[in-house]
Amino acid sequence: MSEEQLTISEIYAKGKENLEKSGVSLTFPPDSNIGASSKENRKYLDSLFFEPKFFDPVEADTSLSLFGRRLRTPAFCSALSMLPFMPENCLVDIARGIGNAGSLMMLGIGGSGELQNAIDTGTPIVKIVKPYRKTELIYEKVRDAESRGCVAVGMDIDHSLGRLRGDRVDGTEIRGPQRSDELKQLISQTKLPFIIKGVLSISDAQKAVEIGASVIVVSNHAANSLLFGLPSMIALPRIADSVGKKLTVLVDSGFKTGNDVFKALAFGAAAVGFGWSMVLAFAADGSSGVELLVNQITAELCRTMTAVGCPNLSTIKRSSVIQVPPMKGERSF
C-alpha cells in the first residue's frame, strides 16, 4: 500500500518543524504589530466563502499562458533570494520542483551563476531586480537576465525605501526611489515583459501602465517593505478594476492554499505567488516537497473550481465568492 501524500497543512507543519530543529524561527515578538498586514490579509481571505453547485459538475482546467509559456497552474513561486539558513543550491532545487509542477519561479537577489543554473533546470525564470541607487547596476542585471533566457524581468519598487527585517530597516545605502521617467527608459531598452512588483495603490498601478509595464504584482512583500502597508488581498480588487484590462495583474503575500488562489483570481488576479510557503516546502522535503506543495495547491484549486462550476480560470468571477458578514466588533473592509 502506497504511503499517503502530505496535505498542504502537513507540508507547512513539517517544514516549520525541520527549520526549528535547525534553529530557525521567524515568529514575531510578543505584543508586536509587525505582522498586522499579514494577519488582516488572512482574516479577509477567511471571510470569503463559496456557493457550491453540485448538480451537473464541470471538468476544471487550471492551466494558463503567462510570459509566453503554458503553465499547468496559476500558483507560482514569488521572488526568492538566498537566506542565511538556506543550503547551497537551494534556490536551484526549488526551481526544479516548481518546474516539475508546471509553474514558474521568480528570483530576487543573486548572481549570474545562480540565475543560469535555475534557467538550466528548464523552469521558466523571471528575474526581479532591486531598485538600486546605481542605475547602471539595474541595467546590467536586466541585460544579464535577457541574455541568459529569462522569460521576464522586473523590479520590486517597494524596496526603494530599504528592506524591513522585523521593524529594522536596512539596505538604504544601496537602494533608492525610482523616477517614472527613468523606469520608462529602462523598460524601453528590454525586449522582455517588464514587471512592477510591490504595487498597492491605484496611482502606482496607473503609473505602471503609463511607463509601459506589461505586468504588475500587487504585493506588500510579506510586510517586509512597509509596516501597515495595505494587505494585498484588500488592495487587489480596486487595482484590478482600474488597470486589469491594460496589463496583467498578479498578486502575492499571505496566500497559502488552493482556495486562497481561487479567491485571488475571483478578485482580479491572473496568478498568485507563494514565497515563504516554498521555503517551508523545501525544508519539508527538498525539491520533491516543493513539487508536492504546488501540486496540492493546484489540486485544491481544481476541486473548488469543479464545486463552484468554473470550467477554467477565466470563468472565476467576483460573484464566485461570498463574504460572510463580520461579527459585531470585527472590522469590515
C-alpha positions in Angstrom: 0.0 0.0 0.0 1.5 3.3 -1.1 2.2 6.0 1.6 -0.3 8.9 1.7 1.0 12.2 0.4 1.3 15.1 2.8 -1.5 17.6 2.7 -0.8 21.4 2.3 -1.0 22.0 6.0 1.1 18.9 6.8 3.8 20.2 4.4 3.9 23.5 6.2 4.0 21.9 9.6 6.8 19.6 8.6 8.8 22.4 7.0 8.4 24.6 10.1 9.4 21.7 12.4 12.5 21.0 10.4 13.5 24.6 10.4 13.0 24.9 14.1 15.2 21.8 14.6 18.0 23.7 12.8 17.5 26.8 15.0 15.4 28.8 12.5 12.3 30.6 13.9 10.7 33.6 12.3 7.9 34.3 14.9 7.1 37.9 15.7 7.9 39.1 19.2 5.0 39.2 21.8 2.8 42.3 21.6 4.3 43.2 18.2 2.4 44.9 15.4 4.9 43.8 12.8 2.6 41.2 11.3 -0.5 43.3 11.2 -0.8 43.3 7.4 -0.4 39.6 7.2 -3.0 38.9 9.9 -5.6 41.2 8.2 -4.9 39.6 4.8 -5.5 36.2 6.4 -8.7 37.4 8.2 -10.1 38.8 5.0 -9.3 35.7 2.9 -11.0 33.6 5.6 -14.2 35.7 5.4 -14.8 34.7 1.8 -16.8 31.6 1.1 -18.0 29.5 -1.9 -21.5 28.7 -3.0 -21.2 25.2 -4.4 -23.2 23.9 -7.4 -23.1 20.1 -7.1 -25.5 19.2 -9.9 -24.0 18.6 -13.4 -20.4 19.2 -12.3 -17.9 20.7 -14.7 -14.4 19.4 -15.5 -12.0 22.1 -14.3 -8.8 23.2 -16.2 -6.3 25.1 -14.1 -3.8 25.9 -17.0 -3.0 29.4 -18.3 -0.5 31.2 -20.5 1.9 33.6 -18.9 5.0 35.2 -20.4 4.6 33.1 -23.5 4.7 29.8 -21.6 1.8 27.4 -21.0 1.6 26.6 -17.3 -0.4 23.9 -15.5 -1.3 26.1 -12.6 -1.7 29.8 -11.6 0.3 29.2 -8.4 3.8 30.4 -9.0 6.9 31.0 -6.8 7.3 34.6 -5.8 10.7 36.3 -5.9 13.1 34.4 -3.6 16.6 35.3 -2.6 19.1 33.2 -0.5 18.6 33.4 3.2 21.4 32.7 5.7 19.9 29.3 6.8 19.4 28.0 3.2 21.7 25.3 2.0 23.8 25.8 -1.2 21.9 25.4 -4.4 18.6 25.6 -2.5 17.0 28.1 -5.0 18.0 25.9 -7.9 16.4 22.9 -6.3 13.3 24.9 -5.6 13.2 26.0 -9.2 13.4 22.3 -10.2 10.4 21.4 -8.0 8.5 24.4 -9.4 9.2 23.3 -13.0 8.2 19.7 -12.3 4.9 21.0 -11.1 4.3 23.0 -14.3 4.8 26.5 -12.9 7.3 29.4 -13.0 9.7 30.9 -10.5 10.8 34.5 -9.8 14.4 35.0 -8.5 15.5 38.1 -6.5 19.0 38.9 -5.2 21.6 36.6 -6.6 24.5 36.3 -9.1 24.6 35.3 -12.7 25.7 31.7 -11.9 22.7 31.0 -9.7 20.4 32.5 -12.3 21.8 30.4 -15.1 21.6 27.2 -13.0 18.0 27.9 -12.3 17.3 28.6 -16.0 19.1 25.3 -16.9 16.5 23.3 -15.0 14.1 24.2 -17.7 11.8 26.1 -15.4 10.6 29.4 -16.7 12.5 32.0 -14.6 11.7 35.7 -14.0 14.4 38.0 -12.7 13.3 40.6 -10.2 15.9 43.4 -9.8 16.2 45.6 -6.7 15.7 49.4 -7.0 19.4 50.1 -6.8 20.7 53.6 -6.5 23.3 52.8 -9.2 21.3 52.9 -12.4 24.0 51.1 -14.3 23.7 48.1 -12.0 20.0 47.9 -12.7 20.7 47.9 -16.5 23.4 45.3 -16.0 21.0 43.0 -14.2 18.3 43.4 -16.8 20.7 42.8 -19.7 22.1 39.7 -17.9 18.6 38.3 -17.4 17.7 38.9 -21.0 20.9 37.3 -22.4 20.5 34.2 -20.2 17.0 33.4 -21.2 14.7 34.7 -18.5 11.0 34.9 -19.6 10.5 38.3 -18.0 12.3 40.8 -15.8 11.0 43.3 -13.3 11.7 45.5 -10.2 10.2 45.4 -6.7 9.8 49.1 -6.3 8.5 48.7 -2.7 12.1 48.2 -1.5 13.1 51.6 -2.7 13.0 52.8 0.9 15.0 49.9 2.2 14.2 46.4 3.5 12.3 45.7 6.7 13.6 42.9 9.0 11.1 43.0 11.7 11.0 46.7 12.5 14.6 47.3 11.5 15.3 49.0 8.1 18.4 48.1 6.2 19.7 48.4 2.6 19.0 52.1 2.2 22.6 52.8 1.2 22.3 50.7 -2.0 18.6 51.1 -2.8 16.7 54.2 -3.5 13.5 55.7 -5.0 13.0 55.3 -8.8 11.6 58.0 -11.1 8.8 57.1 -13.5 10.8 58.6 -16.5 13.9 56.5 -15.6 11.9 53.3 -15.4 10.1 54.1 -18.7 13.5 54.4 -20.3 14.6 51.1 -18.7 11.5 49.3 -19.9 12.0 50.6 -23.5 15.5 49.1 -23.5 14.5 45.4 -22.9 12.7 43.0 -25.2 11.3 41.1 -22.2 8.0 41.7 -20.5 8.6 44.1 -17.6 7.0 43.6 -14.2 6.5 46.3 -11.5 6.3 44.4 -8.2 5.1 46.0 -4.9 2.0 47.8 -6.2 -0.6 48.6 -3.5 -2.3 51.7 -4.9 -4.3 52.6 -7.9 -1.9 55.5 -8.5 1.1 53.2 -8.8 -0.8 50.8 -10.9 -1.8 53.5 -13.4 1.8 54.8 -13.5 3.0 51.2 -14.3 0.7 51.3 -17.3 2.0 54.8 -18.4 5.6 53.7 -18.3 5.0 50.6 -20.4 5.0 47.7 -17.8 3.4 44.5 -19.0 2.6 43.1 -15.6 2.2 44.3 -12.0 2.4 42.3 -8.8 0.1 43.5 -6.1 2.3 42.8 -3.1 3.3 44.1 0.3 6.4 42.0 0.2 5.1 39.9 3.1 5.2 43.0 5.2 8.9 43.4 4.5 8.6 46.8 2.9 6.2 49.0 5.0 4.6 48.3 8.4 0.9 48.6 8.0 1.2 48.6 4.2 -2.2 47.6 2.8 -2.8 43.8 2.7 -2.5 42.5 -0.8 -6.0 41.0 -0.9 -7.6 44.2 0.2 -5.7 46.2 -2.5 -6.2 43.7 -5.3 -9.8 44.3 -6.4 -9.6 48.1 -6.7 -6.3 47.8 -8.7 -7.6 45.0 -10.9 -10.8 47.1 -11.7 -8.6 50.1 -12.5 -5.9 48.6 -14.8 -6.8 44.9 -15.3 -7.7 45.4 -19.0 -4.5 47.2 -19.7 -1.9 44.8 -18.2 -1.7 41.5 -16.4 -2.3 41.7 -12.6 -0.6 39.2 -10.3 -0.7 39.1 -6.6 1.4 37.6 -3.7 1.9 38.0 0.1 -0.1 35.9 2.5 -1.6 33.2 0.3 -1.3 29.6 1.4 -3.8 27.3 -0.3 -5.6 26.5 -3.5 -8.7 28.1 -2.1 -6.7 31.3 -1.5 -5.7 31.1 -5.1 -9.4 30.8 -6.2 -10.3 33.9 -4.1 -7.5 36.0 -5.5 -8.4 35.0 -9.1 -12.0 36.0 -8.3 -10.8 39.4 -7.2 -8.9 40.0 -10.5 -5.5 38.3 -10.3 -4.3 36.2 -13.2 -2.0 34.2 -11.0 -0.9 34.0 -7.3 2.6 34.0 -5.9 3.9 31.9 -2.9 7.2 32.8 -1.3 7.8 31.6 2.3 5.5 28.7 1.5 8.1 27.4 -1.0 10.8 27.7 1.6 8.7 25.7 4.1 8.1 23.1 1.4 11.8 22.8 0.6 12.5 22.4 4.3 9.9 19.7 4.5 11.3 17.5 1.6 13.6 19.4 -0.7 12.7 19.7 -4.4 10.1 17.0 -4.1 8.4 18.9 -1.2 8.1 22.0 -3.4 6.7 20.0 -6.3 4.2 18.3 -4.0 3.1 21.6 -2.5 2.4 23.2 -5.9 0.6 20.1 -7.0 -1.5 20.0 -3.8 -2.4 23.7 -4.1 -3.4 23.1 -7.7 -5.5 20.0 -6.8 -7.4 22.0 -4.2 -8.0 24.8 -6.7 -9.2 22.4 -9.3 -11.6 20.7 -6.8 -13.1 24.1 -5.7 -13.5 25.2 -9.4 -15.4 22.0 -10.0 -17.6 22.5 -6.9 -18.3 26.2 -7.8 -18.9 25.4 -11.5 -15.9 27.1 -13.1 -14.5 25.1 -16.0 -11.5 27.3 -16.5 -9.7 30.2 -14.8 -11.4 32.8 -16.9 -14.8 31.8 -15.5 -13.8 32.6 -11.9 -15.5 35.9 -11.1 -16.1 38.2 -8.2 -19.6 36.6 -7.8 -17.9 33.2 -7.3 -17.2 34.1 -3.7 -19.4 35.5 -0.9 -18.2 37.4 2.0 -19.8 36.3 5.3 -20.7 39.5 7.2 -18.2 40.1 10.1 -19.3 39.5 13.6 -20.1 42.6 15.7 -16.9 44.3 16.7 -14.9 43.0 13.7 -13.6 45.3 11.0 -15.4 45.2 7.7 -13.5 46.1 4.5 
